[in-house]
């Protein structure tokens, strides 16, 4: 039996449940024309669309037996940060724990710290961005906390190798991943996320505020119910 990592969710759909026709349609579609099922819908604004080229929300392992049958195995590994936003469950959870409010106001990509300018006429640039700031207002009291989200990078061959097969797929079942790749938790965690936290957490703590972090755990790691990846079935 051979195993490889491939697409787990495509534009929010469970890849292993797609028909050959849908696989061809989605793999040939332009990502900005497909609605994202995880981004919150804002009244009065257009339906948010996918912002990730290819539309791959997550990866998972697939196995192929001697008869060529392909089946999904293992857990999902989130590769798009928007995947964490399903039904705003993360905001409700963090808001209730840190702010005592399960329905906080959510502000995205807030500038964090400002760099020095050479003259009074120049505007200072932000050193970095806070992914989300959750705000709770009660009477004259205002409470807020920061939220950082980190999806998983992957190492190996490009997903385009798989998409070449998907665009011509006639079935039966689903195509087996064309090349080798794997979720790279080391690059997305210690090398990327930790550097961000080392800068942001001390400053936010000095302000008397807290930061929550949302990330994917490696397959096989022990997870609480709230920490397990959400598996969308469509």
N, C-alpha and C positions, 0 to 999 in steps of 0.2 A: 504494500500500500504506500502510495506517494502522498505527501502533504505539502501544501504551499499556502501562503497568505494571498488573499485576493479581496475583491470588493464585497463587503458585508451589506452595506446599504447604499443605494444609488438614488439620489434626489429624495431621500427619506423612505424609499421602498426597500423591503426585504429582498435582496438580490436573488436569493435562492428560490423565491416564490414567483419570480417574473417569468412570463412566457417568452419564447424566442422572439416574438414580434416586439414586445415591450423592450427587451434587451437591445434590439437593433435600433428602435426609436430613441431610447434614452441615450445610447452611446453616440448617436449622430446629432443629438440636439445641442443647441448652444445653451450653456449653463445659465446665462442671464435671462433666458426666456422661460425657465422652469421655476414655479413657486417653491420657496423653502418652507417646509411644514413646521420647522422648529422656531423660526424667528417670530417674535410677537407681532400680531396684527395691530396697527395703530389706526383708530377710527379716523376717517377723512383722508387717509393716505393710501397710495397704491399697495397692493399685496406685495410683500417683500419677496424678492427672488433669490435664487442661489448666488452666492458670491465666490464659489470655489470651482475653478476650472475642472471639468470632468464630472463634478457632482458627487464625488465619493465622500460619504459621511463617515464611514468607518471601515475597518478591515477585520477579517477573521480568517481562520485556517480552513482549508478545504482538503478533503481526502479523495483520492481516485483509486478504485480497486482494479483488479485485473480485467474486469469486464468493461472498464471505462466509465463506470457510474461515479458521479461526483456528488458528494454530500458535505454540508457545512459541519464543522466541529469547533469546539472551544468557544471562548467568549469574544465579544466585540471589542475592538480597540478604536476609540474615537480619534479620528484624524482631522475633523473640522470642529473648531470651537463652538460653532452655532448649534452643533448637535446637543450640547449641554443645556440648551434653552427650551427643551420640550415642555410645553404647557406651563412654562415659567416655574416649574417645580423647584429649581435651584434657588430662585429668588424668594419663594415662599419659605423654603427651609432655612436659608441663611437669615432672612429677615426675622423669622420667629425666634431663632436661637440667639442672635446677636442684638436685635432691636426690639424684640417682643412684639413684632408686627409682621404677620404673614403676607401683608400686601404693601410692601414698601414702594416708593417711587424709585424707578431705576434710571440712572443717567449713565450713558455709555461714553467710553473713551475720554476720560477727564484728564486734561494736562496735569502732569505731576512735576513740581519744582520748575523753576525757570532759570535759564542760563544767563550769564552776564552779557551786556550789550556794549558795543564800542562807543556809542553816542546816544544822546537823549532821543534822537529821531528814530533809532532802530527799536523794533519790538523784540522783546526777549523770546527766545524759543524754549519750548518745554523740553526738559531733559528726558522725559518719558511720559507714558500714558498709563492711567489706571483703567483696567478693562471696564469695570462697572463700579459705580458708587450707588449704594442703596440708602435711601433717605426715608426717615419716619418722622412725621410732624404730629405732635399731640399738644393742642393748646398753644402755649408760648414756648414749648420745648421742641427742639429739633435734634434728632439723633441720626448719625450716619455711620456706615462702615464701608470698607473697600472690599472688592471681590476681584480676584485674579483667576483667570481660566487658562489652562494649558492642555491643548490636545497633544496627541502623540505624533511625532515625526516617524517616517519609515526609511529604512536603509535598503538599498537594492535597486533593481531595474525600474524604470519609469512605468507608471500605470498605462501609458499609451500603448505599450506592448499588448496588454490585455484588451484595450479598446479596439485595436485592429481586428481581433478575433470577434469581439462583440458585434461590431458593425456588420459582420457577415454571418452571424450565428443563425443556424436553422434548426438547432436542437438535435436530438432530444435533450431535455434537462437544461443544465447550465454549463457554460464552458469552464474548463479547469484553468486556473491561473497560468499564464504563458511562461512567466519567469519567476525567479526567486526574489523574495523581499521579506522584510520582517519589521514589526513595530520597533522603533529605536527609543526605548524608554530612557536610556542613558543620555542621549542628546537632548531630548525634550525636557528631562527632569533636572539632573545635576548641572548640565551645561547651559541650559536656557532659563528654566524657571528659577533655580536657586540664585542666579545672578540678579534676577529681577527682585526677588524677595530680600536679598541682602541690602539692596538700595532702598526699597520702599518701606519694608516693615519697621526698621528703627525710627524713621521719620514719622510714620503714621502712629507709632506707639508713643512718641514724644507729644503728639497732639492729643493723646488720651483716647485714641480710637483703635479699632480692631480691623484686621483683614482676614477674610475667608479665602480659601484656595480650593478650586475645583480642578481635579485632574483624573486621568484614568490610571488604574492600578494594573501592574503586569498580570498576565494570565496566570492563574494559580494562586495569587495572593489572597489572603483572607480579607473579606469585605463585609461591612455591615450592610443591612438592607438598603439604607439610604445611599450608600456609596456605590452600589452595583450599577453597571451601565444599563441604561434603559434600552430595551429592544423593541423598536417600533415594528409592528406587524401590519402591513397594508396590502 
